[in-house]
Amino acid sequence: MTFKKIARELGISRVRVNQIYKSALKKLAHQKNKEKWREIMDTLEALEEQRVKKENLMQGERK
């Protein structure tokens, strides 16, 4: 979704959407959040690995 579409949906300017976006990125990159993001990314990677294994098993059963 573009900033323009988000702005229209929320009834704010595209510039304001950009400001909020930059502020959010700055907060997410803050040192206090790095460990939280590391845990989230580890979990997402594990889930993706499980999905791929399951998909490979299902493809093997089809052959």
CNS distance restraints for C-alpha pairs under 8 A (distance, minus, plus):
assign (resid   1 and name CA) (resid   5 and name CA) 6.34 0.50 0.50
assign (resid   1 and name CA) (resid   6 and name CA) 6.79 0.50 0.50
assign (resid   2 and name CA) (resid   6 and name CA) 6.26 0.50 0.50
assign (resid   3 and name CA) (resid   7 and name CA) 5.94 0.50 0.50
assign (resid   3 and name CA) (resid  14 and name CA) 5.60 0.50 0.50
assign (resid   3 and name CA) (resid  17 and name CA) 6.11 0.50 0.50
assign (resid   3 and name CA) (resid  18 and name CA) 6.85 0.50 0.50
assign (resid   4 and name CA) (resid   8 and name CA) 6.20 0.50 0.50
assign (resid   4 and name CA) (resid  13 and name CA) 7.80 0.50 0.50
assign (resid   4 and name CA) (resid  14 and name CA) 5.28 0.50 0.50
assign (resid   5 and name CA) (resid   9 and name CA) 6.13 0.50 0.50
assign (resid   6 and name CA) (resid  10 and name CA) 6.12 0.50 0.50
assign (resid   6 and name CA) (resid  14 and name CA) 7.67 0.50 0.50
assign (resid   6 and name CA) (resid  17 and name CA) 7.24 0.50 0.50
assign (resid   7 and name CA) (resid  11 and name CA) 5.64 0.50 0.50
assign (resid   7 and name CA) (resid  12 and name CA) 4.88 0.50 0.50
assign (resid   7 and name CA) (resid  13 and name CA) 5.34 0.50 0.50
assign (resid   7 and name CA) (resid  14 and name CA) 5.16 0.50 0.50
assign (resid   7 and name CA) (resid  16 and name CA) 7.84 0.50 0.50
assign (resid   7 and name CA) (resid  17 and name CA) 6.15 0.50 0.50
assign (resid   8 and name CA) (resid  12 and name CA) 6.56 0.50 0.50
assign (resid   8 and name CA) (resid  13 and name CA) 7.54 0.50 0.50
assign (resid  12 and name CA) (resid  16 and name CA) 6.55 0.50 0.50
assign (resid  12 and name CA) (resid  17 and name CA) 7.20 0.50 0.50
assign (resid  13 and name CA) (resid  17 and name CA) 6.45 0.50 0.50
assign (resid  14 and name CA) (resid  18 and name CA) 6.28 0.50 0.50
assign (resid  15 and name CA) (resid  19 and name CA) 6.25 0.50 0.50
assign (resid  16 and name CA) (resid  20 and name CA) 6.20 0.50 0.50
assign (resid  17 and name CA) (resid  21 and name CA) 6.09 0.50 0.50
assign (resid  18 and name CA) (resid  22 and name CA) 6.18 0.50 0.50
assign (resid  19 and name CA) (resid  23 and name CA) 6.17 0.50 0.50
assign (resid  20 and name CA) (resid  24 and name CA) 6.06 0.50 0.50
assign (resid  21 and name CA) (resid  25 and name CA) 6.25 0.50 0.50
assign (resid  22 and name CA) (resid  26 and name CA) 6.23 0.50 0.50
assign (resid  23 and name CA) (resid  27 and name CA) 6.31 0.50 0.50
assign (resid  24 and name CA) (resid  28 and name CA) 6.10 0.50 0.50
assign (resid  25 and name CA) (resid  29 and name CA) 6.11 0.50 0.50
assign (resid  26 and name CA) (resid  30 and name CA) 6.42 0.50 0.50
assign (resid  27 and name CA) (resid  33 and name CA) 7.94 0.50 0.50
assign (resid  28 and name CA) (resid  33 and name CA) 6.19 0.50 0.50
assign (resid  28 and name CA) (resid  34 and name CA) 7.76 0.50 0.50
assign (resid  29 and name CA) (resid  33 and name CA) 6.72 0.50 0.50
assign (resid  29 and name CA) (resid  34 and name CA) 6.75 0.50 0.50
assign (resid  30 and name CA) (resid  34 and name CA) 6.75 0.50 0.50
assign (resid  31 and name CA) (resid  35 and name CA) 7.95 0.50 0.50
assign (resid  32 and name CA) (resid  36 and name CA) 7.96 0.50 0.50
assign (resid  33 and name CA) (resid  37 and name CA) 6.23 0.50 0.50
assign (resid  34 and name CA) (resid  38 and name CA) 6.08 0.50 0.50
assign (resid  35 and name CA) (resid  39 and name CA) 6.26 0.50 0.50
assign (resid  36 and name CA) (resid  40 and name CA) 6.29 0.50 0.50
assign (resid  37 and name CA) (resid  41 and name CA) 5.97 0.50 0.50
assign (resid  38 and name CA) (resid  42 and name CA) 6.07 0.50 0.50
assign (resid  39 and name CA) (resid  43 and name CA) 6.21 0.50 0.50
assign (resid  40 and name CA) (resid  44 and name CA) 6.18 0.50 0.50
assign (resid  41 and name CA) (resid  45 and name CA) 6.05 0.50 0.50
assign (resid  42 and name CA) (resid  46 and name CA) 6.21 0.50 0.50
assign (resid  43 and name CA) (resid  47 and name CA) 6.20 0.50 0.50
assign (resid  44 and name CA) (resid  48 and name CA) 6.15 0.50 0.50
assign (resid  45 and name CA) (resid  49 and name CA) 6.20 0.50 0.50
assign (resid  46 and name CA) (resid  50 and name CA) 6.28 0.50 0.50
assign (resid  47 and name CA) (resid  51 and name CA) 6.17 0.50 0.50
assign (resid  48 and name CA) (resid  52 and name CA) 6.18 0.50 0.50
assign (resid  49 and name CA) (resid  53 and name CA) 6.21 0.50 0.50
assign (resid  50 and name CA) (resid  54 and name CA) 6.11 0.50 0.50
assign (resid  51 and name CA) (resid  55 and name CA) 6.06 0.50 0.50
assign (resid  52 and name CA) (resid  56 and name CA) 6.05 0.50 0.50
assign (resid  53 and name CA) (resid  57 and name CA) 6.17 0.50 0.50
assign (resid  54 and name CA) (resid  58 and name CA) 6.17 0.50 0.50
assign (resid  55 and name CA) (resid  59 and name CA) 6.17 0.50 0.50
assign (resid  56 and name CA) (resid  60 and name CA) 6.13 0.50 0.50
assign (resid  57 and name CA) (resid  61 and name CA) 6.31 0.50 0.50
assign (resid  58 and name CA) (resid  62 and name CA) 6.48 0.50 0.50
assign (resid  59 and name CA) (resid  63 and name CA) 6.75 0.50 0.50
